Amino acid sequence: MITAVETVIGAFMLLGILTRVGAAVGTVLALNLMLTFVFCRCPWTQDFPMIFWFYFFPIVLNAQLIFDRSSDALGLQRVVRKVRFGAPNK
């Protein structure tokens, strides 16, 4: 299930469809996975730094994408806004 959600989020971000929604879902998903692996008593807990950085970077990158407007430049949102309002993006 997680793989399917990550695939959909990645496709949305690559196509520029609902990038902020995809980034928000990706942030929550990465935070959930990081907290799951941080607090579990698993045999790979000695690899904590690797697990932490593996999930921390997607959290930061997705959170940055939520507040960044650069996705509007190439995404589908720009086309929809242009067709709907008939005015160029500012």
Chimera marker file (.cmm) of the C-alpha trace (Angstrom):
<marker_set name="trace">
<marker id="1" x="0.000" y="0.000" z="0.000" r="1" g="1" b="0" radius="0.5"/>
<marker id="2" x="2.818" y="2.393" z="0.877" r="1" g="1" b="0" radius="0.5"/>
<marker id="3" x="4.545" y="1.662" z="-2.425" r="1" g="1" b="0" radius="0.5"/>
<marker id="4" x="1.350" y="2.413" z="-4.352" r="1" g="1" b="0" radius="0.5"/>
<marker id="5" x="0.843" y="5.712" z="-2.514" r="1" g="1" b="0" radius="0.5"/>
<marker id="6" x="4.476" y="6.736" z="-3.052" r="1" g="1" b="0" radius="0.5"/>
<marker id="7" x="4.168" y="5.897" z="-6.754" r="1" g="1" b="0" radius="0.5"/>
<marker id="8" x="1.035" y="8.024" z="-7.127" r="1" g="1" b="0" radius="0.5"/>
<marker id="9" x="2.647" y="10.900" z="-5.226" r="1" g="1" b="0" radius="0.5"/>
<marker id="10" x="5.748" y="10.706" z="-7.435" r="1" g="1" b="0" radius="0.5"/>
<marker id="11" x="3.644" y="10.647" z="-10.605" r="1" g="1" b="0" radius="0.5"/>
<marker id="12" x="1.638" y="13.660" z="-9.409" r="1" g="1" b="0" radius="0.5"/>
<marker id="13" x="4.811" y="15.595" z="-8.689" r="1" g="1" b="0" radius="0.5"/>
<marker id="14" x="6.415" y="14.708" z="-12.013" r="1" g="1" b="0" radius="0.5"/>
<marker id="15" x="3.291" y="15.681" z="-13.951" r="1" g="1" b="0" radius="0.5"/>
<marker id="16" x="2.628" y="18.789" z="-11.881" r="1" g="1" b="0" radius="0.5"/>
<marker id="17" x="-0.820" y="17.631" z="-10.807" r="1" g="1" b="0" radius="0.5"/>
<marker id="18" x="-1.787" y="18.559" z="-7.240" r="1" g="1" b="0" radius="0.5"/>
<marker id="19" x="1.836" y="19.048" z="-6.272" r="1" g="1" b="0" radius="0.5"/>
<marker id="20" x="1.101" y="20.632" z="-2.909" r="1" g="1" b="0" radius="0.5"/>
<marker id="21" x="-1.402" y="17.946" z="-1.965" r="1" g="1" b="0" radius="0.5"/>
<marker id="22" x="1.057" y="15.261" z="-3.038" r="1" g="1" b="0" radius="0.5"/>
<marker id="23" x="3.823" y="16.923" z="-1.056" r="1" g="1" b="0" radius="0.5"/>
<marker id="24" x="1.631" y="17.097" z="2.050" r="1" g="1" b="0" radius="0.5"/>
<marker id="25" x="0.701" y="13.419" z="1.765" r="1" g="1" b="0" radius="0.5"/>
<marker id="26" x="4.349" y="12.552" z="1.108" r="1" g="1" b="0" radius="0.5"/>
<marker id="27" x="5.445" y="14.488" z="4.195" r="1" g="1" b="0" radius="0.5"/>
<marker id="28" x="2.954" y="12.673" z="6.410" r="1" g="1" b="0" radius="0.5"/>
<marker id="29" x="3.887" y="9.306" z="4.901" r="1" g="1" b="0" radius="0.5"/>
<marker id="30" x="7.634" y="9.847" z="5.348" r="1" g="1" b="0" radius="0.5"/>
<marker id="31" x="7.134" y="11.129" z="8.900" r="1" g="1" b="0" radius="0.5"/>
<marker id="32" x="5.023" y="8.081" z="9.712" r="1" g="1" b="0" radius="0.5"/>
<marker id="33" x="7.646" y="5.696" z="8.342" r="1" g="1" b="0" radius="0.5"/>
<marker id="34" x="10.489" y="7.470" z="10.126" r="1" g="1" b="0" radius="0.5"/>
<marker id="35" x="8.705" y="7.402" z="13.479" r="1" g="1" b="0" radius="0.5"/>
<marker id="36" x="7.774" y="3.761" z="12.963" r="1" g="1" b="0" radius="0.5"/>
<marker id="37" x="11.378" y="2.731" z="12.419" r="1" g="1" b="0" radius="0.5"/>
<marker id="38" x="12.761" y="5.018" z="15.120" r="1" g="1" b="0" radius="0.5"/>
<marker id="39" x="10.570" y="3.588" z="17.885" r="1" g="1" b="0" radius="0.5"/>
<marker id="40" x="10.478" y="-0.083" z="16.877" r="1" g="1" b="0" radius="0.5"/>
<marker id="41" x="12.588" y="-2.788" z="18.451" r="1" g="1" b="0" radius="0.5"/>
<marker id="42" x="13.804" y="-4.202" z="15.188" r="1" g="1" b="0" radius="0.5"/>
<marker id="43" x="17.066" y="-6.014" z="14.436" r="1" g="1" b="0" radius="0.5"/>
<marker id="44" x="18.236" y="-3.124" z="12.273" r="1" g="1" b="0" radius="0.5"/>
<marker id="45" x="18.113" y="-0.503" z="15.066" r="1" g="1" b="0" radius="0.5"/>
<marker id="46" x="21.906" y="-0.294" z="15.003" r="1" g="1" b="0" radius="0.5"/>
<marker id="47" x="21.435" y="1.351" z="11.586" r="1" g="1" b="0" radius="0.5"/>
<marker id="48" x="19.507" y="4.244" z="13.121" r="1" g="1" b="0" radius="0.5"/>
<marker id="49" x="21.513" y="7.050" z="11.420" r="1" g="1" b="0" radius="0.5"/>
<marker id="50" x="20.927" y="5.534" z="8.003" r="1" g="1" b="0" radius="0.5"/>
<marker id="51" x="17.212" y="5.049" z="8.654" r="1" g="1" b="0" radius="0.5"/>
<marker id="52" x="16.868" y="8.558" z="10.073" r="1" g="1" b="0" radius="0.5"/>
<marker id="53" x="18.497" y="10.305" z="7.111" r="1" g="1" b="0" radius="0.5"/>
<marker id="54" x="16.730" y="8.044" z="4.618" r="1" g="1" b="0" radius="0.5"/>
<marker id="55" x="13.341" y="9.338" z="5.828" r="1" g="1" b="0" radius="0.5"/>
<marker id="56" x="14.350" y="12.788" z="7.077" r="1" g="1" b="0" radius="0.5"/>
<marker id="57" x="15.344" y="14.094" z="3.635" r="1" g="1" b="0" radius="0.5"/>
<marker id="58" x="11.977" y="13.247" z="2.018" r="1" g="1" b="0" radius="0.5"/>
<marker id="59" x="10.221" y="15.007" z="4.912" r="1" g="1" b="0" radius="0.5"/>
<marker id="60" x="12.265" y="18.168" z="4.363" r="1" g="1" b="0" radius="0.5"/>
<marker id="61" x="11.976" y="18.076" z="0.572" r="1" g="1" b="0" radius="0.5"/>
<marker id="62" x="8.218" y="17.479" z="0.625" r="1" g="1" b="0" radius="0.5"/>
<marker id="63" x="7.704" y="20.206" z="3.218" r="1" g="1" b="0" radius="0.5"/>
<marker id="64" x="9.700" y="22.586" z="1.022" r="1" g="1" b="0" radius="0.5"/>
<marker id="65" x="7.531" y="21.683" z="-1.965" r="1" g="1" b="0" radius="0.5"/>
<marker id="66" x="4.369" y="22.573" z="-0.052" r="1" g="1" b="0" radius="0.5"/>
<marker id="67" x="5.480" y="26.199" z="0.306" r="1" g="1" b="0" radius="0.5"/>
<marker id="68" x="7.391" y="26.573" z="-2.977" r="1" g="1" b="0" radius="0.5"/>
<marker id="69" x="5.717" y="28.164" z="-5.979" r="1" g="1" b="0" radius="0.5"/>
<marker id="70" x="8.159" y="26.849" z="-8.582" r="1" g="1" b="0" radius="0.5"/>
<marker id="71" x="5.890" y="23.886" z="-9.259" r="1" g="1" b="0" radius="0.5"/>
<marker id="72" x="3.376" y="26.339" z="-10.734" r="1" g="1" b="0" radius="0.5"/>
<marker id="73" x="5.796" y="27.253" z="-13.542" r="1" g="1" b="0" radius="0.5"/>
<marker id="74" x="5.820" y="23.865" z="-15.259" r="1" g="1" b="0" radius="0.5"/>
<marker id="75" x="2.809" y="22.124" z="-13.782" r="1" g="1" b="0" radius="0.5"/>
<marker id="76" x="-0.705" y="21.510" z="-14.928" r="1" g="1" b="0" radius="0.5"/>
<marker id="77" x="-1.957" y="24.133" z="-12.478" r="1" g="1" b="0" radius="0.5"/>
<marker id="78" x="-0.517" y="26.869" z="-14.695" r="1" g="1" b="0" radius="0.5"/>
<marker id="79" x="-2.380" y="25.609" z="-17.745" r="1" g="1" b="0" radius="0.5"/>
<marker id="80" x="-5.656" y="25.310" z="-15.853" r="1" g="1" b="0" radius="0.5"/>
<marker id="81" x="-5.287" y="28.791" z="-14.363" r="1" g="1" b="0" radius="0.5"/>
<marker id="82" x="-4.478" y="30.255" z="-17.794" r="1" g="1" b="0" radius="0.5"/>
<marker id="83" x="-7.501" y="28.633" z="-19.425" r="1" g="1" b="0" radius="0.5"/>
<marker id="84" x="-9.854" y="29.478" z="-16.568" r="1" g="1" b="0" radius="0.5"/>
<marker id="85" x="-8.893" y="33.108" z="-16.033" r="1" g="1" b="0" radius="0.5"/>
<marker id="86" x="-7.385" y="33.950" z="-19.418" r="1" g="1" b="0" radius="0.5"/>
<marker id="87" x="-4.547" y="35.870" z="-17.787" r="1" g="1" b="0" radius="0.5"/>
<marker id="88" x="-0.847" y="34.992" z="-17.608" r="1" g="1" b="0" radius="0.5"/>
<marker id="89" x="0.704" y="33.906" z="-14.336" r="1" g="1" b="0" radius="0.5"/>
<marker id="90" x="2.393" y="36.494" z="-12.174" r="1" g="1" b="0" radius="0.5"/>
<link id1="1" id2="2" r="1" g="1" b="0" radius="0.2"/>
<link id1="2" id2="3" r="1" g="1" b="0" radius="0.2"/>
<link id1="3" id2="4" r="1" g="1" b="0" radius="0.2"/>
<link id1="4" id2="5" r="1" g="1" b="0" radius="0.2"/>
<link id1="5" id2="6" r="1" g="1" b="0" radius="0.2"/>
<link id1="6" id2="7" r="1" g="1" b="0" radius="0.2"/>
<link id1="7" id2="8" r="1" g="1" b="0" radius="0.2"/>
<link id1="8" id2="9" r="1" g="1" b="0" radius="0.2"/>
<link id1="9" id2="10" r="1" g="1" b="0" radius="0.2"/>
<link id1="10" id2="11" r="1" g="1" b="0" radius="0.2"/>
<link id1="11" id2="12" r="1" g="1" b="0" radius="0.2"/>
<link id1="12" id2="13" r="1" g="1" b="0" radius="0.2"/>
<link id1="13" id2="14" r="1" g="1" b="0" radius="0.2"/>
<link id1="14" id2="15" r="1" g="1" b="0" radius="0.2"/>
<link id1="15" id2="16" r="1" g="1" b="0" radius="0.2"/>
<link id1="16" id2="17" r="1" g="1" b="0" radius="0.2"/>
<link id1="17" id2="18" r="1" g="1" b="0" radius="0.2"/>
<link id1="18" id2="19" r="1" g="1" b="0" radius="0.2"/>
<link id1="19" id2="20" r="1" g="1" b="0" radius="0.2"/>
<link id1="20" id2="21" r="1" g="1" b="0" radius="0.2"/>
<link id1="21" id2="22" r="1" g="1" b="0" radius="0.2"/>
<link id1="22" id2="23" r="1" g="1" b="0" radius="0.2"/>
<link id1="23" id2="24" r="1" g="1" b="0" radius="0.2"/>
<link id1="24" id2="25" r="1" g="1" b="0" radius="0.2"/>
<link id1="25" id2="26" r="1" g="1" b="0" radius="0.2"/>
<link id1="26" id2="27" r="1" g="1" b="0" radius="0.2"/>
<link id1="27" id2="28" r="1" g="1" b="0" radius="0.2"/>
<link id1="28" id2="29" r="1" g="1" b="0" radius="0.2"/>
<link id1="29" id2="30" r="1" g="1" b="0" radius="0.2"/>
<link id1="30" id2="31" r="1" g="1" b="0" radius="0.2"/>
<link id1="31" id2="32" r="1" g="1" b="0" radius="0.2"/>
<link id1="32" id2="33" r="1" g="1" b="0" radius="0.2"/>
<link id1="33" id2="34" r="1" g="1" b="0" radius="0.2"/>
<link id1="34" id2="35" r="1" g="1" b="0" radius="0.2"/>
<link id1="35" id2="36" r="1" g="1" b="0" radius="0.2"/>
<link id1="36" id2="37" r="1" g="1" b="0" radius="0.2"/>
<link id1="37" id2="38" r="1" g="1" b="0" radius="0.2"/>
<link id1="38" id2="39" r="1" g="1" b="0" radius="0.2"/>
<link id1="39" id2="40" r="1" g="1" b="0" radius="0.2"/>
<link id1="40" id2="41" r="1" g="1" b="0" radius="0.2"/>
<link id1="41" id2="42" r="1" g="1" b="0" radius="0.2"/>
<link id1="42" id2="43" r="1" g="1" b="0" radius="0.2"/>
<link id1="43" id2="44" r="1" g="1" b="0" radius="0.2"/>
<link id1="44" id2="45" r="1" g="1" b="0" radius="0.2"/>
<link id1="45" id2="46" r="1" g="1" b="0" radius="0.2"/>
<link id1="46" id2="47" r="1" g="1" b="0" radius="0.2"/>
<link id1="47" id2="48" r="1" g="1" b="0" radius="0.2"/>
<link id1="48" id2="49" r="1" g="1" b="0" radius="0.2"/>
<link id1="49" id2="50" r="1" g="1" b="0" radius="0.2"/>
<link id1="50" id2="51" r="1" g="1" b="0" radius="0.2"/>
<link id1="51" id2="52" r="1" g="1" b="0" radius="0.2"/>
<link id1="52" id2="53" r="1" g="1" b="0" radius="0.2"/>
<link id1="53" id2="54" r="1" g="1" b="0" radius="0.2"/>
<link id1="54" id2="55" r="1" g="1" b="0" radius="0.2"/>
<link id1="55" id2="56" r="1" g="1" b="0" radius="0.2"/>
<link id1="56" id2="57" r="1" g="1" b="0" radius="0.2"/>
<link id1="57" id2="58" r="1" g="1" b="0" radius="0.2"/>
<link id1="58" id2="59" r="1" g="1" b="0" radius="0.2"/>
<link id1="59" id2="60" r="1" g="1" b="0" radius="0.2"/>
<link id1="60" id2="61" r="1" g="1" b="0" radius="0.2"/>
<link id1="61" id2="62" r="1" g="1" b="0" radius="0.2"/>
<link id1="62" id2="63" r="1" g="1" b="0" radius="0.2"/>
<link id1="63" id2="64" r="1" g="1" b="0" radius="0.2"/>
<link id1="64" id2="65" r="1" g="1" b="0" radius="0.2"/>
<link id1="65" id2="66" r="1" g="1" b="0" radius="0.2"/>
<link id1="66" id2="67" r="1" g="1" b="0" radius="0.2"/>
<link id1="67" id2="68" r="1" g="1" b="0" radius="0.2"/>
<link id1="68" id2="69" r="1" g="1" b="0" radius="0.2"/>
<link id1="69" id2="70" r="1" g="1" b="0" radius="0.2"/>
<link id1="70" id2="71" r="1" g="1" b="0" radius="0.2"/>
<link id1="71" id2="72" r="1" g="1" b="0" radius="0.2"/>
<link id1="72" id2="73" r="1" g="1" b="0" radius="0.2"/>
<link id1="73" id2="74" r="1" g="1" b="0" radius="0.2"/>
<link id1="74" id2="75" r="1" g="1" b="0" radius="0.2"/>
<link id1="75" id2="76" r="1" g="1" b="0" radius="0.2"/>
<link id1="76" id2="77" r="1" g="1" b="0" radius="0.2"/>
<link id1="77" id2="78" r="1" g="1" b="0" radius="0.2"/>
<link id1="78" id2="79" r="1" g="1" b="0" radius="0.2"/>
<link id1="79" id2="80" r="1" g="1" b="0" radius="0.2"/>
<link id1="80" id2="81" r="1" g="1" b="0" radius="0.2"/>
<link id1="81" id2="82" r="1" g="1" b="0" radius="0.2"/>
<link id1="82" id2="83" r="1" g="1" b="0" radius="0.2"/>
<link id1="83" id2="84" r="1" g="1" b="0" radius="0.2"/>
<link id1="84" id2="85" r="1" g="1" b="0" radius="0.2"/>
<link id1="85" id2="86" r="1" g="1" b="0" radius="0.2"/>
<link id1="86" id2="87" r="1" g="1" b="0" radius="0.2"/>
<link id1="87" id2="88" r="1" g="1" b="0" radius="0.2"/>
<link id1="88" id2="89" r="1" g="1" b="0" radius="0.2"/>
<link id1="89" id2="90" r="1" g="1" b="0" radius="0.2"/>
</marker_set>
